[in-house]
Amino acid sequence: MKKKRIKKALVIRYLLLTAGMLIMILPMVFMISSSLRPNAMTFAYPPKLIPSLSEITGENYRYVLGNASFFQYMKNTLLVAGTSTLLVAWIASMLAYSISRFQFQGRNLLYRAIIMTMLIPGLAMILPQFELAVRFHLIDNLWGVILFYTAWMIPFSTFLIKGFIDDIPREMDEAIYMDGGSILTVYRMAILPMASPSIAAVSIFNFLFSFEELAWSQTILRSDRLRTIPVALTQFFQAHNRTDWGFVLAMTCLSMIPIVLLYILLQKYFIAGLSSGAVKG
Amino acid sequence: MAESIKRKTKRQDPRLLILLFPGILMMGLFTFYPIIKMFIMSFFDWKIGFNQQSLFVGFQNYRDVFADPIARRSLVNTLYYLILTVPAQIILGLCVALLIVRITRFSVTYRLLYYLPVITSWVVVALLFRYIFSNDGLLNYFLADVIHLTNGSVGWLSSRWPAMTATAFLGIWKGIGWNMVIFLAALQAIPKQYYEAADIDGVNNWQRFRYITLPGIRGTLLFALVMLIIGAFNTYTPIAVMTEGNPAHQTEVVLTWMYTQTFDSLKLGYSAALSFIVTSMNIVIAVFLFRAFKAK
């Protein structure tokens, strides 16, 4: 009797989960299927969730690859996202290690400043940051995007990695000091390998952020050959009278390929990712 | 032995500077300095360009912000978006987590698919939702011709509240997966013995949730609340892409309006004041939440 009830509850669970999941992926399915229909058909009424076989065409994809410098945009985006993610992983892990392990003058002030910056909307500082970018000749320069992304991502990354390092026992540190190692040796030999799960998790988020950021890159990057994907997408959308959905959706689908590949390859890190910092609160 | 190590780590090792320097340089230059600069600018009629004098105007920029109907509307829109998206994301994300935590088969598949919107770029999903919410779009078709709830097409993106609600739908849909993942981790961290003891005492499902689950996820709840509220204030891309603030600035949120005022109207002091107002609201809410949760 009880067993039966448990089984029934489990079935309800699966039904609810499946229904919810269908709603979640429905927009994505619609995006892919619309990108495969002829551009002229994308506003045909009624809209179709699944295109008929005879309709399916690669025309939109051919148009995007032929008319927009898609690969150049993708190269810029990957360069920006990759470089800033690596820079943050390096800088934030050193900061987190210093704050977690050592007492130095201004340590608490620094940590509090880091927490405070996490609470400030990144875009709120866009004006003085723009002035800085002008002064350092970073306008229309990929470094202008990379350096500012790096600075924006350091606080949260430091916060999460520090939480993780706090829980790493100090025995390894001590063993290295006994062997005459310095604090830099400890960072390289003990902290980096042991904190790597948290660094990997944070890096995934940083990569996603710098892959999709729009406001700052549209401010800094002016010339077409330097555009990142988010900027290129909005420009492409506006340049096509905001109506050529077949082309636009083909471009959005193409733009997601690197992220989806990463997601499939690194799924464990994506999901396990933020949990470490989140549970501690 | 322990003493010598302690001394070593406590001593001001000059090598510490090597570890600290890049981070302090980056944040000092690109974050701390701009924050202070922004605060100062908010008291000036700020000009960029050579030979242009910036005039000190006291609180005039702040008065301008509060007197500006669009700025006020953008604040209200931001709060509307916040109130719609934050609780809905937390509740739905928690529900999915509660459902997933007790199943074994396909658990990973569900997680991966629920998480898919989280990894998708904001620009991509905002464009996609603009298409779905358009006049002849999928949603109107569904509402009118499939379930016959509406008559003809609703102009979702052509007036203020429907458009804000549409962007809120986007925010909720995109955020559920993130909430699911962090709440799932929190649920899995609650010791099983608590539930076993509760089963022996014969408590019902609601009591289990109220007295074991809820206290167990408090820390995560606070984390999610703070992150989502900051996120809601930070909303730029969904509005900039889905509505572009249209029609006639009806759907501006604080950051889109600030961006327009900065780069299109060059009202720099004004937008510095607006930025500072949002920043303060953020900090006040976050500090309040931390206090409220710590007090218990």
Interface residues (C-beta under 8 A of the other chain):
Chain A: L10 R13 Y14 L16 L17 G20 M21 M24 I25 P27 M28 F30 M31 S34 T42 F43 Y45 P46 P47 L49 W90 I91 A92 M94 L95 Y97 S98 R101 F102 Q103 F104 Q105 L110 A113 I114 M116 T117 M118 L119 I120 P121 G122 L123 A124 M125 I126 L127 P128 Q129 F130 E131 L132 V134 L147 F148 T150 A151 W152 I154 P155 T158 D173 E174 Y177 M178 S182 I183 L184 Y187 L208 F211 E212 L214 A215 T219 I229 P230 L233 T234 F237 W245 V248 L249 T252 S255 M256 I259 V260 Y263 Q267 F270 I271 G273 L274 S275 G277 A278 V279 K280 G281
Chain B: M1 I5 K8 T9 K10 Q12 D13 R15 L16 I18 L19 L20 P22 G23 I24 M26 M27 L29 F30 T31 F32 Y33 P34 I35 K37 M38 M41 I48 V96 L99 I100 R102 I103 F106 V108 Y110 R111 L112 L113 Y114 Y115 L116 P117 I119 T120 S121 W122 V123 V124 V125 L127 L128 F129 Y131 I132 D136 G137 L138 Y141 D145 W173 I176 G177 W178 V181 I182 L184 A185 A186 A189 R218 G219 T220 L222 F223 A224 V226 I230 F233 N234 Y236 T237 A240 V241 L255 M258 Y259 T262 F263 L268 S271 A272 S275 F276 V278 T279 N282 I283 A286
